[in-house]
Amino acid sequence: MAQEITDSNFEQIISAGIPAVVDFWAPWCGPCRMVGPIVEELATEYQGKVNIGKVNVDDNPGISAAQSIRNIPTILFFKDGKLVDKQVGVASKADLKAKIEALLK
């Protein structure tokens, strides 16, 4: 299951020593509801290898602003605490999996 990421634990999650994938979403966002189940599946598949979590942009405006999130869903990919890739809008599981696999190389 994807972790809940907040303004207060964001830095800890992305700097935990393994890659991190962060899904910025909101409950009222239709495309976010399409991507959400895929993110949950990937969180289960990559448990222990990649930190995968979700940021509710309505509840966590600080980190959303700091990461320049203007459209949702937006998924950010971090390696060694640094942003290395981004997916804006709906993406297939295969596309997201390819980006995660690239993080693990």
Secondary structure, 3 states (H helix, E strand, C coil): CCEECCCCCHHHHHCCCCCEEEEEECCCCHHHHHHHHHHHHHHHHCCCCCEEEEEECCCCHHHHHHCCCCCCCEEEEEECCEEEEEEECCCCHHHHHHHHHHHCC
